[in-house]
Amino acid sequence: MSDSKRIQRNKTRVIDIGTARLGGENPILVQSMCATPTQNIADTSRQVQALADAGAGIVRLAVDSRKDAEAAIEICQQVDANICIDLQENWRLAEILAPSVAKIRYNPGHLHHHEKSLPWQEKVKRIAHWAAEGDTALRIGVNCGSVDPAQKQLWPPEDSVSPMVASALEHSALLDEIGFIRYTVSLKDSDPALVIEANRNFASTRPEIPLHLGVTEAGLPPDGVIKTRIAFEQLISQGIGDTVRVSLTVPNEEKYQEIQAGREILDDIASGRVRSVVQYQTDGPNIISCPSCSRVENGAFVELAQQVKELSKNYLEHQFTIAVMGCRVNGPGETDDADLGLWCAPSFVNLKRGSESLGSFPYDEILEKLKQEIENLIRNGGTVS
């Protein structure tokens, strides 16, 4: 993969992800995620193949139900690509998926949602057993918006990095203990500075574990590319990172932009064309939005994110954060830390002020409601009241 071969990295474990080899001295893999509904086998197969043809070493699919899982298995048979499954709460689906896919990503925080009487350790052991039997790899995917609640209780509320790192270390230790080492780890946040801190801290303790890098909910290009570039430059230049994803809010037909951006960033790092900044510092509003994926229930989500970005240009002298999320799975929790949050359902948009719900509004009314809340925020001195 061009210049990514020349980047010096930590000597991580080498693991197989389908036909791809990740870690060690192997090229850094660029990956992406489908935005089409997984159960739409024809459209999703086309998008998977298009992303693979564009250079994606791994393509991820969202699976939330048995029907999603059955569709994903069929898609694997129709494409020439390394498929990673993104599990949500339904962790037991790993059993039927493992024989057909290249990798399964599970979220430690989501293991606490279903079957609460069953310890998370037992759930991980079963997932690892199914992965070993099915000859597939795993990813421990820690996300800022859904951190293990038990870990969060152990740290001060203002410290969001330590519980993420502790959760990743805890799950890594368990997998190692039971003899399953074919896994990667990711620690993602929408703030590139926190992504840098979390991955540095993890890598300093477990430098041998391959890391998947990404800034979650990076948002619309070009801002989303800039945020991601800053994190990648600081980490990869220090030898941290074995696979990357640039998470952009773009229409389905433009998902290839994630691959292009990832490869360009890697080439620039390898050639020494990097910035010296660590933090993403900007004046004016900060708009974060999740990458379009198959969980989005209304395609108007991408247009809404673009409209919010345009609206924010009227308030460039003020600093606040607006989060625009595309689904009910991640939207409710991952808007809590923003000053104002929107998460999209099929026919309406939920508006939040911090963690407080302000109600649900039709798509054609939400921008006016958001404008009112922005102006309320400004009148209150930029604080959530």
C-alpha positions, 0 to 999 in steps of 0.5 A: 500500500504505497507509502504506508509500508515505510512508516515505522511502527510498534512491533505488534502481534501479527493477526490474520483478518480474512485474506489480510494480515494486520500488525507487525511490519505489514502495511497499515490497513485502511477500512470503511463501513457500509451505510446501506441497510444490511438486510438489503443484500443487493445494495450492501453487496455492491457497496462492500465490493465498491469499498474493497475495490477502492482499497478497503482492506476491511469493510464493516457491516452493522448487525443488530438482529438475526435477520441482519446476521443472516443477510451478512452471511449471504453478503460474505458469499457474494463479495471479494472482501474481508468483512468485519461485523459490528455487533451491538447488544445482541452478542449471541449473534457471534455464534452464527456469524463467526464461521462466515466473517473475517472479524467481529467487533464487540463493544465492552459497554454494550455487553452490560445491556442484555442478560445483565445477570450473566457476567461480562467475562462469561459473555467474552469467553463465549464470543472468543470460543465462537471466534476460535471455532469459526476461525475469525478475529475479534476487535475490542471496540471501546467508544467514548459514548458507551463506556463500561458503566462499572469502569466509569464509576471508578474514575472522576466524571471529568476523566473520560480517558482512564475508564476507556483505557482501563476497559480495553486493558481489562478485556485484553487481559481476559482474552490473553488469559483464555488463550485468544490473542487474535484480536485488535483494540480500538479506543475512539472519541470525537475529540482527536486530543482524547483519541491521542491520549487514550491510544498512547496510554494503552500502547504504553502498557500493551505495545504488542496489541494491534490498534485500530485508530479512528476519531468517532463522529468526526463529521462532515468533510473537510473538518472530519478529515482534519480532526482525523488527520491530527490524531493519526499524525500524532499516533502513527508518527510514534509507531502507534496504529495498525489499521485506520478508519476515517469516519465521515458523514457523507452520502452512501455513494460517496463512502469511498471518500473515507478510503481516499482520505485514509490513504492520503493521510498515511502517504503524507505521514510516511513522507513527513508531511505532517502538522506539529499540532496535537489538539484540534483547535478552532474558533466558532462552533464544533459540529460532530456527526456520526458516519453514515452507516446501515443503522441510519433510518432516514437518509435525510440525516446526512442532509440535516448534518450539512444544514446544521453545519451551514446554520452554525456559520451564523454564530462563528463568534461563539463556541459550542458543540452540536452533535448530530447522530443518525440512529437510535442505537448510538444517538441517545448516549453519544449526544450527552456531552454536546451542548446541543444534540440531535439524534434522528429517527425515521420520521422525526428528530430528537433534540437535546440540551446536554443530557436533557430531552427537549422533545421530538420534532419533524425534519422540516421543523428541527432547524428552527427549534435548533436555532432557538436553542442556540440563541438560548445557549448564547444568552446563557453565556454558552453554558447548558442550563 
